Every structure is written in C-alpha cells, then in structure tokens.
Amino acid sequence: MSSFLLSPQGHRLLDRRGFLSHAGSGLAAIAMSGLLKRDRLLAGDRGEGVRFDPARPLSPRVPHHAPKARRILVMFMSGAVSQMDSWDYKPDLFRHHGRPMPGQKENFLTFQGENGNLARPLYEFTPRGRSGKWVSNLFPHLAELVDDMCFVHSMTARSNTHGPGENQMSTGYTLDGFPSMGSWVSYALGSEAEDLPAFVAIPDPRGVPQAGVNNWNNAFLPAAFQGTAFNVQKPILNLAAPTGVSGASDRAAREVLRRLNESHLESFPGDTELAARLASYELAARMQLSVPELTDLRHEPASVVAEYGADVSDPVRGGFARNCILARRLLERGVRFVELFNGSYAMGEGVGNWDGHRKLKEQYDLHASIFDRPAAALLRDLKRRGMLEDTLVAWVTEFGRMPTFQKDATGRDHNPHGFTIWLAGAGVRAPFTLGATDELGFRAVENVATIYDLHATLLHLAGLDHERLSFYHNGIERRLTDVHGHVLRSLLA
C-alpha cells in the first residue's frame, strides 16, 4: 500500500509525514482560535454575553455605561403610517398634485401594483408649538406636544411587506426566529419589578399585529426574556385562586410549594434549566397578586380616566385608552420595556390598522380618533409625573407610504425608502429634527437612517453598547443590530 497520495498526473501531493505535520498545525490553530474566542481577542469579535443567576434571571444588572433611560416605551403603529399625511410636511405635493411622479415610467409598479399620479396630503399642515414644527391635523392632540419630540424623517427599512417589516422593526431581522428588542433589553439589564415581567407587550383591543408573537419573541435567548402579552381587555388567564380557596390557604400552599422546589433544586446543583423554570413559576405566583390589581383601573382618578378617554364604552376606543393607562402603570412599577400596539390585522386590510391602500382618509380618520387622544394623554401623564426624564418613548411604524395614489384608489402603497419615527423623553434632544426625505417625501436623502441605527440608539440610551451586547447561537455571536448600526448621536441631548 502506498504511503503517499498521488495526483492524476503522478505528482506526490501528501505523504504520511506531511499529513501528520498538517494535522498537528491545524489542531493547534483550532485550539488557538478557541482560546482567542474565549478571551474575546479575535479580530472583529466584540460581543459580550450576559452573566445572570438562572435562579433570578430578572434581577437588575449593571449596564455598559450610565443610562439616560431606566425604561423604554415603544408605541408601534401597525400597518405603516403615511409620513406625508402625518409628520413630514411636503409643500411640493400640494403644487404637483395630480401630476405623474418625476422620473417614473407610466403606471410604475410598487407592492400592490400600478400607481397613479402624485397626491397632495389628505390632512392640512400647520406650524405647531414654540418650535413652529409643521405637522398635520391627523393627530391634533399629539401635535400640541411637538416641542417634546425628536423627529427622524429619514428612516428606511429593508422590506415593503408588513410581516417582514414588523419583524425588522421589532427584532432587527426580516426573517422569523430572532429576539425582539424588548427581549434583548431585559436579557441585558433584568428588571426593577419584583412581581411583574421585565418586558410586557400590550396588543391592540382589535387583536395582534401581522407578525404576531414575533414582535415580543425571545427566540434563542433564554425563555425568561420573552415578552408577556396582555392588555386590559384580555388579562392573563388563570391568575385567580379557585373558588372556595381563601387567600390565606392559597398563600400557605404556595409557601409549601416554594420549600419543596428549593429542596428539589438542592438535589440537582448546577442545573440552570431547573433553576430558571422554578424562577418562572415563582414569578407567575407573584403575578397572581400584582396583575389583577394592575389591570383594575377603578382606583384611577376620574380626571385621569377622562383625560385618556378611557371612560367611553366603545370597546376599541375605550379599550385602547385603558391600554395606555396600563402602559403607564407598568412603567411606574419598574417594568423595563413596554411595547404598546395600535392596529391589528384580525379585522382585515386597512380596517383594523394603518394599511391605507384604498380609502386612506376614511381609514385614517377612524384610526387617529382611537389613537391620538390617549397617546397624547400618556405622554402628558409621564411628563407630569416626572417619568419622562428617565423614560424613553419611541413612536414607530414598519415603513412609510408612497407620495402617489394607487391606480383607481384614494390610498397609498408601501414605501420602505423613507418614513418618519419620533422619540421623546430620556436622553434625546427636543424639539429636534434629524434627516429629510426628498421634496415629495418618497426617499430619504439627508442623514439617512436605518432601523439598525434606531436600535443602536435605543440600546445606547438604556446604557448598552449594541456592539458588545450579543448571544452566541449556532456558531454566531448574534446581535440586535446584526453587523450594522450606528448610534444617532446628533439627536442625543
């Protein structure tokens, strides 16, 4: 038997001695790579896994740097709000109304097909606040608060489809299977609440957004960091003790169960999965007392209930207003991340959300009447209580809309090339405007920003470096911002 390998041309490629030499050096290289990886010394490797006690996964943790925001509230407008009908004033659209869009071929195609001509904003714009910021009367109550807002008019997204668009806004990725921003924040920082989750999602009274649980999913992060979804209309089920069981008996039973669980855990030292499971059970037990009180708004002052519009009987209008009060109460009690949704796909295109393809003004008149007053009351309430000083509020939507009407319709198609989001509260300049779209509101052209940049900025204000916050999964150090993103420093206070 030959002790070396020959090429088809008869040349010697590898003998036994060469094989052993290459194998030895290869194994050494693998070992060295592993050591460098362990010590975070590989080029470009800046990830930083989070160390936490599995028995207390939500205990508070030290951030990378001093945070401006102790907690974050995201208002997610599901369905893609039209920027040129709300926050992004484009006077050229008034002048060019009814004309073809410059540079586009006749009957050009976007997400749902052919587009017609340019269409002026369907709501009037006026200067508001001391800053004189031009905004539309779509949101008259929020328009009164523009001096507290930091606008980003140059946001861009990677998808023009709602599901992937929502995924990217909530998780940084258009694909399923990645942790949401609330999960990343609670994974990194834990919680200041002893008897509530670190991350709560509040679905719209009409149902969940199109991407559903992806918006608050923990994906490959430990299960303790998944968002807990509930609202005033649909609180967490099975929290009440069974009929006939007194409070004292219930507490005594839970104390016995706690002791048994501790004894069981002592029999399996180092079993982190068991410790995490027991911790989740104990939190669920504490939530039996905290959540019913939290969602019971009868003790809210009547003046506050009326300010939010939560005293109306309509299940959607009153329901969303009550969800806004719930958001404030969660933030008050130390919940780290709250995501408040407005809009649902359960009721069909444009009916239950901001997807204004066919009759945009008719649809937006309805949705704004549900959202505007309670959202403005929530912002005022946070400010009045001094909470806006250390609470970061982000108003977001998955992408924008076209400056044209769709063919044979009075609505606008999807547009990921330029749209508006705004921030308020801890750590951001206000009043302030960053970036701009072109004269028609179609494409971001000045200080173009990405959702990665938005996520990097939210993490920065929470005291986290988006390049250091990572989780090792399937051979990759995963980040909320993937390999992208820069902090939008010009908008920092």
C-alpha positions in Angstrom: 0.0 0.0 0.0 1.3 3.4 -0.9 2.2 5.7 2.0 1.6 8.9 -0.1 -1.2 10.4 -2.2 -0.6 11.0 -6.0 -2.3 13.5 -8.3 -3.8 12.3 -11.6 -0.5 13.5 -13.2 1.5 11.3 -10.9 2.8 14.1 -8.6 3.1 13.4 -4.9 0.5 15.5 -3.0 0.7 14.2 0.5 2.7 11.6 2.4 2.2 10.2 5.9 4.8 12.7 7.4 3.2 15.7 5.6 -0.3 14.6 6.7 0.8 14.4 10.4 2.5 17.7 10.1 -0.5 19.5 8.6 -2.9 17.8 11.1 -0.8 18.9 14.1 -0.6 22.5 13.0 -4.3 22.5 12.1 -5.3 21.3 15.5 -3.0 23.9 17.1 -4.7 26.6 15.1 -8.1 25.4 16.2 -7.0 25.4 19.8 -5.6 28.9 19.5 -8.8 30.1 17.8 -10.8 28.7 20.7 -8.6 30.4 23.3 -8.8 33.7 21.5 -12.5 33.4 21.2 -12.9 32.6 24.9 -10.9 35.8 25.7 -12.7 38.0 23.1 -9.4 38.6 21.2 -10.5 37.6 17.7 -10.5 40.5 15.2 -13.9 42.0 15.0 -15.2 39.9 17.9 -16.7 42.5 20.3 -19.6 40.5 21.6 -20.3 40.2 25.3 -22.5 37.5 26.7 -24.6 38.5 29.8 -24.0 36.7 33.0 -27.0 36.2 35.2 -28.2 33.9 38.0 -30.6 31.3 36.5 -32.5 31.2 39.8 -33.0 35.0 39.5 -32.9 35.8 35.7 -34.6 39.1 36.0 -32.5 40.5 38.8 -31.2 44.0 37.9 -27.8 44.1 36.1 -25.2 46.7 35.6 -25.3 48.4 32.1 -22.2 49.1 29.9 -22.4 52.8 30.7 -24.5 55.2 32.6 -28.0 55.1 31.1 -30.2 58.0 30.3 -33.3 55.8 30.2 -34.3 53.4 33.0 -37.2 52.1 31.0 -38.5 52.2 27.4 -42.0 52.6 25.9 -42.5 51.8 22.2 -45.7 52.8 20.5 -45.9 50.6 17.5 -48.3 51.7 14.8 -49.1 48.5 12.9 -49.8 48.9 9.2 -47.3 51.6 8.1 -48.4 55.2 8.7 -48.2 57.6 5.8 -45.4 60.1 6.6 -46.7 62.8 4.2 -50.1 62.7 5.8 -48.9 63.0 9.3 -45.4 64.3 10.3 -43.4 65.0 7.1 -44.5 68.3 5.6 -44.0 68.4 1.8 -45.5 71.5 0.2 -44.3 70.4 -3.3 -47.0 67.7 -3.1 -49.6 70.4 -3.0 -48.1 72.1 -6.0 -47.7 68.9 -8.1 -50.9 67.2 -7.1 -52.3 65.2 -9.9 -49.1 65.1 -12.0 -47.0 62.0 -12.8 -44.2 61.3 -10.4 -41.0 62.6 -11.9 -38.5 60.0 -13.2 -41.0 57.2 -13.0 -42.4 55.3 -16.0 -46.1 55.4 -16.7 -48.1 53.1 -14.4 -45.0 52.2 -12.4 -45.3 49.3 -10.0 -44.9 49.1 -6.3 -46.0 46.5 -3.7 -49.7 46.2 -4.7 -49.3 47.0 -8.4 -49.7 50.1 -10.6 -49.5 53.6 -9.2 -51.3 56.7 -10.4 -50.3 60.4 -10.0 -48.9 62.3 -7.1 -51.5 63.1 -4.4 -51.4 66.0 -2.0 -51.5 65.3 1.7 -55.0 64.5 2.8 -54.7 66.5 6.0 -53.8 70.2 6.4 -50.4 71.1 7.9 -49.9 74.0 10.2 -46.9 75.1 12.4 -47.3 73.9 16.0 -45.6 74.6 19.3 -43.0 77.2 20.1 -40.7 75.5 17.6 -43.2 76.1 14.8 -42.9 72.5 13.6 -45.2 71.8 10.6 -47.3 68.8 11.3 -50.7 67.7 10.0 -54.0 67.8 11.9 -54.3 64.0 11.7 -53.1 63.8 15.3 -54.3 67.1 16.8 -53.7 66.2 20.4 -50.1 64.9 19.8 -49.5 67.9 17.6 -49.7 70.0 20.7 -46.6 68.2 22.1 -44.2 68.6 19.2 -41.8 70.6 21.4 -41.3 67.4 23.4 -40.5 65.3 20.3 -37.4 64.4 18.4 -38.3 63.6 14.8 -36.3 61.3 12.4 -37.7 62.0 8.9 -35.1 59.8 7.1 -35.8 56.3 8.4 -35.5 53.4 6.0 -36.5 49.8 6.1 -35.4 46.6 4.3 -38.8 45.3 3.4 -42.0 46.6 1.9 -44.1 43.7 3.3 -45.9 44.1 6.6 -44.8 40.8 8.3 -41.1 41.1 7.5 -41.3 44.9 8.1 -42.7 44.4 11.6 -40.1 41.7 12.2 -37.3 44.1 11.4 -38.7 46.9 13.5 -39.1 44.6 16.5 -36.2 42.2 16.1 -33.8 43.8 13.6 -34.3 41.0 11.1 -36.9 40.5 8.3 -36.9 36.7 8.9 -38.6 34.9 11.8 -36.6 33.4 14.7 -34.8 36.4 16.2 -35.2 38.0 19.6 -37.2 41.2 19.9 -35.7 44.5 21.2 -37.6 44.1 24.5 -36.1 40.7 25.0 -32.6 42.0 24.3 -33.0 44.8 26.8 -34.4 42.6 29.6 -31.7 40.0 28.9 -29.0 42.7 29.3 -30.5 44.6 32.3 -33.0 42.4 34.1 -35.9 44.2 35.8 -36.6 46.6 38.6 -40.0 44.9 39.2 -40.2 42.1 41.7 -43.7 40.9 40.8 -44.0 41.7 37.1 -42.2 40.6 33.9 -39.3 42.7 32.7 -40.9 43.0 29.2 -44.7 43.4 28.5 -46.4 43.7 25.2 -49.8 45.3 25.1 -51.8 44.2 21.9 -54.4 46.4 20.4 -58.0 45.7 21.5 -58.8 44.5 18.0 -56.1 41.8 18.1 -52.4 41.2 17.4 -50.3 42.8 14.7 -49.4 40.8 11.5 -46.1 39.4 12.7 -47.9 38.4 15.9 -45.7 37.0 18.7 -42.6 37.6 16.7 -42.9 41.2 18.0 -42.2 40.1 21.5 -40.5 36.8 21.0 -37.3 35.8 22.8 -36.2 33.4 20.0 -32.9 31.8 21.1 -32.5 34.0 24.2 -33.4 32.2 27.4 -37.2 31.8 27.9 -37.2 34.1 30.9 -36.8 37.1 28.5 -39.8 36.5 26.3 -42.3 39.4 26.4 -45.5 38.7 28.3 -48.5 39.8 26.3 -51.7 41.0 27.9 -54.0 44.0 28.0 -56.9 45.4 29.9 -59.4 43.6 27.7 -57.6 40.2 27.8 -55.7 39.9 31.0 -53.5 36.9 31.8 -55.7 33.9 32.3 -55.9 31.6 35.4 -54.4 34.1 37.9 -57.3 33.9 40.3 -57.4 31.3 43.1 -60.1 28.6 42.6 -63.5 29.3 44.1 -63.6 28.3 47.8 -59.9 28.7 48.4 -59.2 31.6 50.8 -56.3 34.0 50.4 -54.6 32.5 53.5 -54.9 29.0 52.2 -53.6 30.0 48.8 -50.5 31.7 50.3 -49.8 28.7 52.6 -50.0 26.3 49.7 -47.6 28.5 47.7 -45.2 28.6 50.6 -45.1 24.8 50.9 -44.6 24.5 47.1 -41.7 27.0 47.4 -40.0 24.9 50.1 -40.4 21.7 48.0 -39.0 23.4 45.0 -36.0 24.6 46.9 -35.4 21.1 48.3 -35.7 19.7 44.8 -33.2 22.2 43.4 -30.7 21.3 46.1 -30.8 17.8 44.8 -29.6 18.9 41.4 -26.9 21.5 42.0 -25.8 23.4 38.9 -29.0 22.6 36.9 -29.6 26.0 35.4 -32.6 25.0 33.4 -34.4 23.7 36.5 -33.4 26.9 38.4 -34.8 29.0 35.6 -38.0 27.0 35.4 -38.6 27.4 39.2 -37.9 31.1 38.9 -40.6 31.5 36.2 -43.1 29.6 38.4 -42.3 31.9 41.3 -42.8 35.0 39.2 -46.1 33.6 38.0 -47.2 33.1 41.6 -46.3 36.7 42.4 -48.2 37.9 39.3 -51.3 36.3 40.8 -51.4 39.2 43.2 -49.9 42.0 41.1 -51.6 41.7 37.7 -55.2 41.8 38.7 -54.6 45.0 40.7 -52.6 46.4 37.8 -55.3 45.9 35.3 -58.1 47.1 37.6 -58.4 50.8 36.7 -61.3 51.6 39.1 -58.9 53.3 41.5 -57.5 55.7 38.9 -58.8 59.3 39.5 -61.8 60.1 37.4 -60.0 63.1 35.9 -57.1 60.9 34.6 -59.5 58.3 33.2 -61.4 61.2 31.4 -58.1 62.7 30.1 -57.2 59.4 28.4 -60.7 58.9 27.1 -60.9 55.6 29.0 -64.4 56.4 30.2 -66.1 55.6 26.9 -68.0 52.4 26.4 -66.7 51.6 22.9 -64.6 48.5 23.3 -61.9 49.7 20.8 -61.7 53.4 21.7 -62.1 52.9 25.4 -60.0 49.7 25.2 -57.0 51.4 23.7 -57.3 54.3 26.1 -57.3 51.8 29.0 -54.2 50.1 27.5 -52.4 53.5 27.5 -53.1 53.8 31.3 -51.9 50.2 31.7 -48.7 51.1 29.9 -48.1 54.0 32.4 -48.8 51.8 35.4 -46.4 49.1 34.1 -43.6 51.7 33.7 -44.4 53.1 37.2 -43.9 49.7 38.7 -40.5 49.1 37.2 -41.2 47.1 34.0 -38.1 47.7 31.9 -39.7 47.6 28.4 -43.3 48.1 27.3 -44.5 47.8 23.7 -47.9 49.3 23.1 -49.5 48.3 19.8 -52.1 50.3 17.8 -53.6 48.4 14.9 -54.4 44.7 14.2 -54.7 42.5 11.2 -57.5 40.5 12.7 -60.1 42.8 11.1 -58.7 42.9 7.5 -56.6 45.3 5.4 -57.0 48.9 6.4 -59.9 48.3 8.7 -58.1 47.4 11.9 -54.7 49.0 11.1 -52.9 51.8 9.3 -52.6 50.0 5.9 -54.3 52.7 3.9 -54.3 51.3 0.3 -57.8 52.1 -0.9 -59.5 54.9 1.1 -56.7 56.3 3.2 -58.5 59.3 4.7 -61.6 57.4 5.6 -59.4 54.7 7.3 -57.1 57.2 9.0 -59.9 59.3 10.4 -61.1 56.2 12.3 -57.6 55.1 13.5 -56.5 58.5 14.6 -59.6 59.0 16.6 -58.7 55.8 18.5 -55.0 56.6 19.0 -54.4 60.3 19.2 -56.1 61.4 22.4 -55.0 58.5 24.7 -51.4 58.6 23.3 -51.1 62.3 24.0 -52.6 61.8 27.4 -50.0 59.1 28.1 -47.1 61.4 27.1 -48.5 64.3 29.2 -49.1 62.0 32.2 -45.5 60.7 32.0 -44.2 64.3 31.9 -46.5 65.5 34.7 -45.3 62.6 37.0 -41.6 63.4 36.2 -41.2 60.0 34.5 -40.4 61.4 31.1 -37.0 62.4 32.5 -35.9 58.7 32.7 -38.3 57.1 30.3 -37.6 56.9 26.6 -40.7 56.9 24.3 -40.4 55.8 20.7 -43.2 56.1 18.1 -42.6 53.7 15.3 -44.2 52.1 12.3 -42.8 49.4 10.0 -42.3 51.6 6.9 -43.8 54.5 5.1 -46.1 55.1 2.1 -45.9 56.4 -1.5 -46.5 60.1 -2.5 -48.7 58.8 -5.2 -52.2 57.3 -5.1 -52.6 53.7 -6.2 -54.3 53.3 -9.6 -58.1 53.6 -9.2 -57.8 54.2 -5.5 -57.5 57.1 -3.0 -54.8 55.4 -0.9 -51.1 55.0 -1.0 -48.9 51.9 -1.4 -46.0 50.7 0.7 -42.7 52.6 0.7 -39.6 51.5 2.7 -37.3 54.2 1.2 -38.2 57.0 3.6 -40.5 57.4 6.5 -40.8 59.1 9.9 -40.4 58.0 13.5 -40.1 60.1 16.6 -38.6 59.8 20.1 -39.4 61.7 23.3 -38.1 61.7 26.9 -34.8 60.5 28.4 -31.7 61.5 26.6 -33.0 62.9 23.3 -33.0 66.5 22.0 -36.4 68.1 21.8 -37.6 69.9 19.9 -35.3 68.5 17.2 -35.5 67.1 13.6 -33.0 64.8 12.1 -32.8 63.9 8.4 -35.1 64.6 5.5 -36.8 62.9 2.6 -36.8 64.4 -0.9 -39.2 67.2 -1.9 -42.0 64.6 -2.5 -41.4 62.5 0.6 -40.5 59.4 -1.4 -36.9 58.7 -0.5 -34.6 59.6 2.5 -31.9 61.9 1.2 -30.4 63.6 4.2 -28.8 61.9 7.2 -30.3 58.6 6.0 -31.1 56.3 9.0 -31.8 52.6 9.3 -33.7 50.5 11.8 -30.3 49.2 12.9 -29.4 52.8 13.8 -32.6 53.2 15.7 -32.0 50.1 17.7 -28.4 51.1 18.4 -29.6 54.4 19.7 -32.3 52.9 21.9 -29.8 50.5 23.4 -27.3 53.3 23.9 -29.8 55.4 25.8 -30.5 52.3 28.0 -26.8 52.2 28.9 -25.9 49.4 26.4 -23.3 49.2 23.6 -25.0 47.4 20.7 -21.7 46.0 19.5 -20.9 44.4 22.9 -24.4 43.0 23.6 -24.5 39.6 22.0 -25.6 36.0 22.4 -23.7 33.0 21.0 -26.1 30.9 18.9 -25.4 28.3 16.2 -21.8 29.3 15.8 -22.5 33.1 15.5 -22.4 35.9 18.0 -25.9 37.3 17.4 -26.8 41.0 18.0 -29.9 43.0 17.8 -28.2 45.1 15.1 -26.6 42.2 13.3 -23.3 43.6 11.8 -24.8 47.0 11.2 -26.0 50.1 13.1 -24.6 53.4 14.4 -25.9 55.5 17.3 -27.7 58.6 16.0 -25.5 60.8 18.1 -26.8 64.1 16.7 -30.1 63.6 18.4 -28.7 62.9 21.8 -29.2 65.5 24.5 
